[in-house]
Amino acid sequence: MILGSSKAGVTLPNKNNTSVAFSTGNGGFDLTGLKTYNKCDVADSPDENVSTSDDTLGSASDLTCNNTTFQQTGVLEYAISFNGTSSEGIFGTSTTQFDFLYSTSYEFSINFWYAKLASAPNKASVFMNMRTSGSTSSGIQIKFDDRDAVKVFEVSCKLCNSAYIDSILSTAIPADTSYHMITITGNNSDSGWKFYIDGGSAETINEASSPSGSCNADIALEIAQENSAEFWAGKLCEVSIWSRVLSTDEISELYNDGNGLAL
């Protein structure tokens, strides 16, 4: 028996020979720390958080969308399509519920499937709860960018001492309109983040300095737009945000040879 594994059952002994309970999903996938899981398969807004983990955010992170098209072709079933001109979404209204992304001892994973539209702009946010200027608070921004004619993924995060993680990833993002899976993990004890595309090898994103204390985001977590000025064009589905770091094996399992995995 592998200690700490969720594959052999929902309650296993740990290294101290005491019982540990696991919340498990499809195929026994460990749902511990799954804060929100939005399948993006609804016919109308909001897209409910269907996470059943012990520490889920519940309806507080339902995804409310405006000017979007529902039930487009997704990886498992359906997806939500954002038009690049006026579409947007927001996970609830709280500026505190995603503090684990950037506060002291942060530990997280963000996983989602996306397909860019042919008309997608070169630079637009996918997830954002920080202001890009004029703020002393904190938050995260994940966006597509176009640097030196190579489409890349940019991750910016203002930590609780106003230090930034601000990295332009060198990994080229596929320019096609097929579905791809993005995974970003962060762990303050490792002093950095990791970026994966389609469950492949990790690219490390180093932090400039560690956060200190806890703080709130500038705004609630928004999706597919930046300050109502830049809008992302594409389809999203199977969005999950975790308060723990997914292992490389788990990321590979979520990718499932390009077929995805329902949690």
Secondary structure by P-SEA (a helix, b strand, c coil): cccccccccccccccccbbbbbbccccccccccccccccccccccccccccccccccccccccccccccccccccccbbbbbcccccccccccccccccccccccccccccbbbbbccccccccccccccccccccccbbbbbbbbcccbbbbbbbbbccccccccccccccccccccbbbbbbbbbccccbbbbbccccbbbbbbbcccccbbbbcccccccccccccbbbbccccbbbbbcccccaaaaaaaacccccccc
